[in-house]
């Protein structure tokens, strides 16, 4: 049995990182290890957080030990948290790295913790080079990486970025595990009824927070193309196609609203542009025919393993790690990051039909197990 501490967001903080960390902790516990999470008492100052709130309104998980002890902007706290980790002396410290802003805090905490000459530090790197660069990114990232003993990446893009900074330390590429903590799939009709979506019209889903790099504006342009060129497929007209956007704006929403009005596509959209709590996620995934990720750039995406869990085909753009995660015309359709190509990909999806993808999805999802991640972490942490 190993003693493991995960450093990263957890309840009451919300979002994909918190969900991931809690699920990973459970996997270690189920394997017979002792595992707890060191989360943040302050993750971001309010003026840096683009959403409405950083906190979940859902009940705290009763089966996990979560300590909210890290203040991302208080250097005295970093020393205190590092000393606490040093005293706890876990066999493995797993630290999430997703934003260079966290580099100074996490790098300092880890340097203090490693003074116990026992703990191995394994980083799960979501991003090394951020989607939206800022001054200081490289210096903060270098400072953080020097405090780690090994690395897990979940896409070849992040692995390549890591090797630009750290050429020698051990690293493993592991597929992002399935988000299987949102419940089992339900029928499409039940999910649509729950969401108040009437009819049996074609429906594609954009899921997750909204930022420029995710290409929602390209998707809106694609919807306009399809609206202006209605095509019948198996007696069903794509003129009735609707796009549901489920996720919170992490930037100014005004340009998107203006684009919708200018394109005249409001009647083709269902906008649920607020944070989607964990308890409602399955309804959005199960209501859709397909999940669409029209990104301009990407590393990996947490939406992909979520779609695999609910066995939903994906329409993705040929950027970052997305095409390697979604084999073309097997688990979904791969398009170029242009409105025309995305429109054609949606059309191709409906030509093939949702059922065409199911055998491939069920086969492909077997690669995305949490046990693979646990084994890779333990292998990296060996002396």
Helices and strands as residue ranges (DSSP letters): E 3-7, H 16-30, E 34-42, G 46-48, E 66-71, H 75-88, E 92-97, G 100-102, H 103-113, G 114-116, E 120-125, H 137-145, E 150-153, H 156-165, E 170-173, H 188-195, E 203-207, G 212-214, H 216-228, E 232-233, E 236-237, G 238-240, E 242-246, H 254-263, G 266-268, E 269-272, G 278-280, H 281-287, E 290-293, H 302-309, E 313-317, H 322-325, E 332-335, H 339-352, H 354-364, G 365-367, H 370-380
